[in-house]
Amino acid sequence: MDQKKTIMYAHGSAYNHGCEAIVRSTVDLLNLEKEKTLLFSNNIQGDLDYKLDDIVRVEAINETPVEHNSLLGVIYRACSHLYSDHEKMYYRFFGKKRFKYMYNQGDVALSIGGDNYCYESAIEALGTRNYWLNKKGTKTILWGATLSEKFMTPDVIEDLNRYSLICVRESDSLELLKKHSVKSEIVLSPDPAFALKPEETEWKNHSKDIIGINISPFVFHCSENGLGLKNYIVMINWILSETDYDIALLPHVVFPSDAINNDVLLATKLKDHFINEPRVFVVNDRYNCCQLKSLISKCRIFVGARTHATIAAYSTGVPTLVVGYSEKSIGIAKDLFGTSEGYVCSVQNMTNENQLLNDFKDLLNNEKKARSFLTDRIPEYVADHKYCVDAAKSLLFK
């Protein structure tokens, strides 16, 4: 079969190793060719640093966008709202030349942003891109998506109906699309990153069992009175006093100089509470997503906030406790285990500093059962990739 010209968009950067994992696993699942696959990136430097340009062509999505509050930004917004001028709105986000260039590059376009439809700030740009890609005659695919009830407005439903194919990654999103009678072809399939292939990487200078811990700045911002960070500190203190495990603080999103999107900063802050404890260490940010998955696979237990860090753990059979702050973590756990209870500790619902520790103890006590369950469940779960892969290939290949 001959691959059509393909673009991937709504990609943040490989500085977010979840975004990187989606690109790498998607290329592998769909057998995409580098010369016929163009990735538009919001931060191209991260993609170059982690060598995504080895498997796809990579270009920046935006030239210098029009500033939101500039005079031209105000004019573009007025044109959009008064005259439904989607093109002007896209110019505001990405620049006129880049916009016209992008929507002429592919026969098929995959929107790979995952949970972008759960964030108000992203929905407008997604709709504008989908509108103009369709108008140009490009078939669009919403790939590995999570949806949120609070954003299922008439405009969003109209936008979703423009996709030729929607692949959702949890049953809750599937039911939401059915509820709102979305007419596009819809397929339920695991997040593509479940199929990501690890790149063999060893822990260095650590002979003991390791508890892998990922903490996101969203944990701090979504919890009340710093309870999220306090819960991590209490849990780590207990592990240090009651076990002989080492503790790896493992960043999974590493945008330089970005407090919200750099797990290294919060991992370092957490390490500062244990500055004289060599058993607690921060994993450096040089590893790509495949290497990180290999390290995570060697953990005794994994506690993680970033969805794709926990997917790396789930998919390699590591007993996992999710520190959840969004719909996707609950939905994925429900599909895997039949319930999120005991598998997701909700940040927003934290009322005391011992909740994460209590859930961790429960998982530790049931470690063998959890590992055995994942060993049996994951191959069956990942086999469902076939449905979205077959549906996507019918559009991607001649």
C-alpha positions in Angstrom: 0.0 0.0 0.0 1.1 3.5 -0.7 0.9 6.1 2.1 -0.8 9.3 1.4 0.8 12.6 2.5 0.2 12.7 6.2 0.5 15.5 8.8 0.3 15.3 12.6 -0.6 18.3 14.6 -1.7 19.5 18.0 1.7 18.2 19.2 3.3 20.1 22.1 6.9 19.0 22.0 9.1 16.0 22.9 10.0 18.0 26.0 6.6 16.4 27.0 7.6 12.8 26.9 3.9 11.8 26.7 3.6 13.8 23.4 6.9 12.1 22.3 5.5 8.7 23.2 2.3 9.3 21.1 4.3 10.3 18.0 6.7 7.3 18.3 4.1 4.7 19.0 1.7 6.2 16.3 4.5 6.0 13.6 5.1 2.4 14.6 1.5 1.3 14.9 0.5 2.8 11.5 3.8 2.0 9.7 4.2 5.7 8.7 7.1 6.6 6.4 9.3 9.5 7.4 9.3 11.2 4.0 5.5 11.2 3.8 4.8 12.2 7.4 5.1 15.8 8.6 4.9 16.7 12.3 3.9 20.2 13.2 5.3 21.1 16.6 4.6 23.9 19.1 8.2 23.6 20.3 10.5 22.2 17.7 13.6 22.4 19.8 12.4 19.6 22.0 11.7 17.4 19.0 15.2 17.9 17.7 16.8 17.4 21.2 15.0 14.0 21.5 15.5 13.1 17.8 11.9 12.8 16.6 13.3 14.1 13.3 14.8 10.6 12.9 11.4 9.1 12.3 9.3 12.0 10.9 9.8 15.4 9.2 9.4 18.1 11.9 8.4 21.7 11.3 7.3 24.5 13.7 3.5 25.1 13.7 3.8 28.8 14.2 5.6 31.7 12.9 5.3 34.7 15.2 1.6 34.6 16.2 -0.4 37.8 16.6 -0.5 38.8 20.2 -3.9 38.2 21.8 -4.3 41.8 23.1 -2.6 43.6 20.2 -4.7 45.8 17.9 -4.4 43.1 15.1 -5.4 40.4 17.7 -8.5 42.4 18.6 -9.4 42.8 14.9 -9.0 39.1 14.2 -11.2 38.1 17.2 -13.8 40.6 16.1 -13.8 39.1 12.6 -14.2 35.7 14.0 -17.1 36.5 16.3 -19.0 38.9 14.0 -18.5 37.1 10.7 -17.6 33.5 11.7 -14.3 34.1 10.0 -12.3 31.0 11.1 -9.4 31.9 8.9 -8.7 35.1 10.7 -8.9 33.3 14.0 -6.3 30.8 12.9 -4.0 33.6 11.7 -4.2 35.0 15.3 -3.0 31.7 16.7 -0.4 30.7 14.2 0.3 33.4 11.7 -1.1 33.9 8.2 1.7 32.4 6.1 2.1 29.4 8.4 -1.6 28.7 8.3 -1.9 28.7 4.5 1.2 26.5 4.3 0.0 24.0 6.9 -3.3 23.1 5.4 -1.8 22.4 2.0 0.7 19.8 3.2 -1.4 16.6 3.7 -4.1 14.4 2.3 -4.8 13.1 5.8 -4.2 14.9 9.1 -4.0 13.4 12.6 -4.8 15.6 15.6 -2.7 13.8 18.2 -3.1 16.2 21.2 -4.8 13.6 23.4 -6.7 15.6 26.0 -6.7 18.9 24.2 -10.5 18.8 24.1 -10.4 19.0 27.9 -8.9 22.4 27.9 -10.8 25.5 26.9 -7.6 27.3 25.8 -7.0 24.6 23.1 -10.5 24.0 21.7 -10.9 27.1 19.6 -7.6 26.5 17.8 -8.4 22.8 17.3 -11.8 23.7 15.7 -10.3 26.3 13.4 -7.7 23.9 12.1 -10.2 21.1 11.6 -12.6 23.4 9.8 -9.9 24.6 7.3 -8.3 21.2 6.8 -11.7 19.8 5.9 -12.5 22.8 3.6 -9.3 22.1 1.8 -10.4 18.4 1.3 -8.0 16.9 3.9 -9.4 13.9 5.9 -8.9 14.5 9.6 -8.5 12.0 12.4 -8.8 12.7 16.1 -6.3 10.3 17.5 -6.1 8.9 21.1 -8.5 11.5 22.5 -10.1 12.2 25.8 -13.3 14.4 25.9 -14.9 16.4 28.7 -18.6 16.8 29.3 -18.2 20.5 30.3 -16.9 21.4 26.8 -19.4 19.5 24.7 -21.0 22.7 23.4 -22.9 22.9 20.1 -19.7 24.4 18.4 -17.6 21.5 19.7 -20.0 18.9 18.6 -20.2 20.5 15.1 -16.4 20.4 15.1 -16.2 16.7 16.1 -18.6 15.9 13.3 -16.0 17.1 10.8 -13.6 14.3 11.7 -13.6 11.3 9.4 -12.5 9.2 12.3 -12.4 9.7 16.1 -10.3 7.3 18.2 -11.0 7.7 21.9 -8.9 6.1 24.6 -11.4 5.4 27.3 -15.0 4.2 27.5 -16.2 7.4 29.2 -15.3 9.5 26.1 -17.0 6.9 23.9 -20.2 7.2 25.9 -20.0 11.0 25.7 -19.8 10.9 21.9 -22.8 8.6 21.8 -24.7 10.8 24.2 -24.2 13.8 21.9 -24.9 11.8 18.7 -21.6 12.6 17.1 -21.8 11.2 13.5 -18.2 10.6 12.7 -16.8 7.0 12.7 -15.8 6.3 16.3 -13.5 3.7 17.6 -12.5 2.9 21.2 -8.8 1.9 21.5 -6.1 2.3 24.2 -3.8 5.3 24.2 -1.2 4.6 21.4 1.6 4.9 24.0 0.6 1.5 25.5 2.3 0.1 22.4 5.5 2.2 22.8 8.6 -0.1 22.6 11.1 0.4 25.5 14.8 1.1 24.8 16.8 -1.0 27.2 18.2 1.3 29.9 19.6 0.3 33.3 19.5 2.0 36.6 23.0 3.0 37.5 24.4 2.6 41.1 21.2 1.3 42.5 21.1 -2.3 43.5 18.0 -2.2 45.7 14.4 -2.3 44.6 13.2 1.1 43.4 10.0 2.9 43.9 9.4 5.2 40.9 7.7 8.5 41.7 6.5 11.1 39.2 5.2 14.4 40.5 3.7 17.1 38.2 3.3 20.8 39.1 -0.4 20.2 38.4 -0.5 18.2 41.6 0.6 21.3 43.5 -1.7 23.7 41.7 -4.8 21.4 41.8 -4.7 20.6 45.5 -5.7 22.8 48.4 -3.1 24.3 50.9 -0.2 22.4 49.3 -1.7 19.1 50.3 -0.5 17.4 47.1 3.2 18.0 47.9 2.6 17.2 51.6 1.1 13.8 50.6 4.2 13.0 48.6 6.5 14.0 51.5 4.6 11.9 54.0 4.6 8.9 51.7 8.4 9.2 51.0 9.1 9.5 54.7 7.2 6.3 55.4 9.1 4.4 52.6 12.4 5.5 54.0 11.6 4.6 57.6 9.7 1.3 57.0 11.4 -0.2 53.9 14.9 -0.4 52.4 13.7 0.7 48.9 15.4 3.4 46.9 13.2 6.2 45.6 13.6 7.6 42.0 11.9 11.0 41.4 11.3 10.7 37.7 10.3 13.8 35.6 8.2 13.1 32.5 7.6 16.7 31.2 10.8 18.8 31.0 10.2 22.1 29.2 13.1 24.3 30.1 12.3 27.5 32.1 8.6 26.6 32.4 7.3 26.2 36.0 4.0 24.6 34.9 5.5 22.2 32.4 8.8 21.1 34.0 8.6 18.2 36.4 12.3 18.6 37.2 11.7 21.8 39.2 9.1 20.1 41.5 11.1 16.9 41.7 14.1 19.0 42.8 12.0 20.8 45.3 10.8 17.4 46.7 14.4 16.1 46.8 15.3 19.3 48.9 13.1 17.8 51.7 15.5 14.8 51.7 18.7 16.6 50.8 20.9 14.3 53.0 19.1 11.1 52.0 21.1 9.2 49.2 18.2 6.8 48.8 16.1 9.6 47.2 17.4 10.8 43.8 16.2 12.8 40.8 16.4 11.1 37.4 18.0 13.5 35.0 16.2 14.8 31.9 18.4 13.3 29.2 16.3 10.2 28.7 13.8 9.9 25.9 10.4 8.3 26.4 11.5 4.9 25.3 14.4 4.9 27.8 12.2 6.3 30.6 9.7 3.4 29.9 12.6 0.9 30.3 13.6 2.5 33.7 10.0 2.5 34.8 9.6 -1.1 33.9 12.3 -2.0 36.4 10.5 -0.3 39.3 9.0 -2.3 42.1 6.0 0.0 42.3 5.3 3.3 40.4 3.4 6.3 41.7 2.8 8.9 39.0 0.9 12.0 38.1 1.6 12.3 34.4 -0.7 10.1 32.4 2.0 8.8 30.0 4.4 8.0 32.8 1.7 5.8 34.4 0.9 4.3 30.9 4.6 3.3 30.7 4.2 1.6 34.1 0.9 -0.1 33.4 2.0 -1.4 30.0 5.1 -3.1 31.5 3.2 -4.7 34.3 4.4 -2.5 37.1 1.8 -2.1 40.0 0.8 1.6 39.7 -0.9 4.2 41.8 -2.0 7.3 39.8 -2.1 10.7 41.4 -5.0 11.9 39.2 -6.0 15.4 38.3 -8.0 14.9 35.1 -10.7 12.8 33.4 -8.2 10.7 31.5 -6.5 9.1 34.5 -9.9 7.9 35.9 -11.1 6.7 32.5 -8.1 4.7 31.7 -8.0 3.1 35.2 -11.7 2.2 34.9 -11.2 0.5 31.5 -8.1 -1.4 32.8 -9.4 -2.5 36.2 -13.2 -2.0 36.1 -12.9 0.8 38.7 -10.6 3.7 39.5 -11.1 3.1 43.3 -7.8 2.1 44.8 -5.9 2.9 41.6 -6.3 6.7 41.4 -5.8 9.1 44.2 -7.6 12.2 43.2 -5.6 15.4 43.9 -8.7 17.6 44.0 -10.3 15.4 46.6 -7.4 15.4 49.0 -8.5 16.4 52.6 -5.5 15.3 54.6 -1.8 14.5 54.2 -2.0 10.8 54.6 -4.3 9.8 51.6 -1.5 9.0 49.2 0.4 7.0 51.8 -2.7 5.0 52.6 -3.3 4.1 49.0 0.4 3.3 48.5 0.3 0.9 51.5 -2.8 -0.8 50.0 -1.0 -1.3 46.7 2.2 -2.5 48.4 0.1 -5.1 50.3 -1.5 -6.3 47.1 1.6 -5.9 44.9 1.7 -9.5 43.7 -1.9 -9.6 42.8 -1.6 -6.2 41.0 1.4 -7.4 39.0 -0.3 -10.7 38.1 -3.4 -8.9 37.0 -1.5 -6.5 34.7 0.5 -9.4 33.2 -2.7 -11.0 32.2 -4.7 -7.9 31.3 -2.3 -5.8 29.3 -1.9 -8.1 26.2 -5.7 -8.3 25.9 -6.1 -4.6 26.4 -3.4 -3.6 23.9 -4.8 -5.9 21.3 -7.6 -3.5 20.9 -5.2 -1.1 19.1 -6.1 -3.2 16.0 -9.5 -1.5 15.6 -8.2 2.1 15.4 -5.2 1.1 13.4 -7.3 -0.6 10.8 -9.7 2.3 10.6 -6.9 4.9 10.3 -5.0 2.9 7.7 -8.1 2.8 5.5 -7.8 6.6 5.3 -4.0 6.8 5.3 -3.1 4.4 2.6 -4.2 4.1 -1.1 
